[in-house]
Amino acid sequence: MDRELKTNRHSKYSLIYHLVVVTKYRKKCITSEMLLELEKIFIRLLESQNATILEFNGEEDHVHILFETPPQVQLSKLVNTLKTVSSRLIRKKFKNHLDAYYSKPIFWSRSYCIISTGETSIEIIKKYIQNQGKDQNRLNSSPPK
């Protein structure tokens, strides 16, 4: 697959990243409704940074985001914004559900994984993300016992 290079004032580029963010303590607390809300949040946040989401999916304890950015975006700041804002919004909207998992106002783990992707692997990564949770009864909305 030959990707077309994007252009801005001073450069041509193709910068695509695969970001994986996990819940604090890998708690299996993400429901299907939360996953849909997280996707909306990430799309909005990435668009505000002139970035584009290419694929999004997840399971009960993590999400995968495949996105493209212009070169002036600082990845560490972008990831921090994505995690901080999404955590705050998701905790606010799903407070009652998340109170069963966390006694403090937390949602994401401090760590994350971000991988720059090569041209030939984009379709493979997209298929991998699309298939998240297909082999299991995923996104159970019941709290832990």
N, C-alpha and C positions, 0 to 999 in steps of 0.2 A: 504494500500500500504506500503510495507516494503522497505524503501530506503536503498541502500547499502551505507555504510559509506566510505568516502574518507579517504585516508591516506597520511600523509606527514612524515617527519623525526621523529617527536616526538608526533604525535597525530592522532587520528581518529576523524572524524567530519562529520557533515551534517549541514551546515549553509546556510539557504535559506531566502532571504528577499524580501519583496514586497515594492518597492519604488514608491511613487506618487509625481510627480513634476508638479507644475502649472505655467502657464504664469503669468507675472507681471500684476496685476490688473484683473486677470482672463479674459484677452482679448481673444476673440475667433479668434485667428490669425493663428492657425496651419492648414495648408492645407494637403491634402493627399500626395503631393510631399514632403512636409517638414517632415511629419511623417515617410516616407520611409527613408529620409536622417537622421533623428534623430535615427532611429533604427540602421542604419549602424554605426553611430558615437558611440552610446552606446555599440554596440557589440565590436567594435575596442577598445574602452577605457577599457571595462571590461576585455577583453582578455589580455590587457597589464598589468593588475593587477592579472593575473592568476584566474580571476573570469569568470563565465559562465552565459550567458543570457539564461533563460529558456522560457521566454515569454515577448513579448513587444506589446503594442498597445496604443491607446490614442484617444482623441477627440480634438475638436478645442481649448480647453483651458488647457489641461493637458495630461500627459503620465503616463502609468503604466509600470514598469520594474520589472520582477520577475527574480532574479539572485541568484547564489550560489557563495560563496567566501571561500577561506581558512581562518583559524583562525588568521593568522598574518595580515590580511587586517584591517586597521583602518577605520571603517564605515564613520565617520564624514569627514575624509580626502578624502575617495573615493567619497562620495556624492558631496563634494565641487569640486573635479576634474571633475566629470560627468557634473555638472551644469555649471561650468566656461567654460570648453572647448566646450561643446555642444552649449552653448549660443554664444560664439565667432564665431564658425564655421557656425552656422545657420544664424546668423546676417550677416555674410560676404556673404554667398551664396544667401540669400533671402532679401538682403538689401532693394531693391525697394518695395517689398511687405510689409516688416515690418515697413518701414518709414511711412506708412499710419496709423499704430497703436501706434508707440512710437516715440517721438521726441528725446529721449536719447538712447544711445547704451545699452539697457536692453532687456531681454527676459524672464528669469525665475523669479518668486517670490523668495524672500530670504528664505521663509519657505518651508518645505517639510514634507512628512509623510513617515516613514519607519517602517515596521512591520516585526518582525521575524515570520516565519511561522512554524506551527506544521506539523507533518508527515501526518495527515489525511486531511489537508486542501489544499495541493498543487494542486490537480486536480480541486478542486472547484475554487481556485484562478485563475488557468490557464483559466478555462471556463469563468469566470467573465471578465478577461482581453481580451480574444478573442471576447467577445460579446460587447465590448465598441463601442458605436456609432451605433449599428445595428438598434436601434429603432428610429433613427432620420435622417434627411438629414444632414449628417455630413461632416465636413471638406470642407466647402464652401470657395472658394478662393477669394471671393470679399471682399475688405476692407470696414470698417464701413463708414456710410454716415454722 
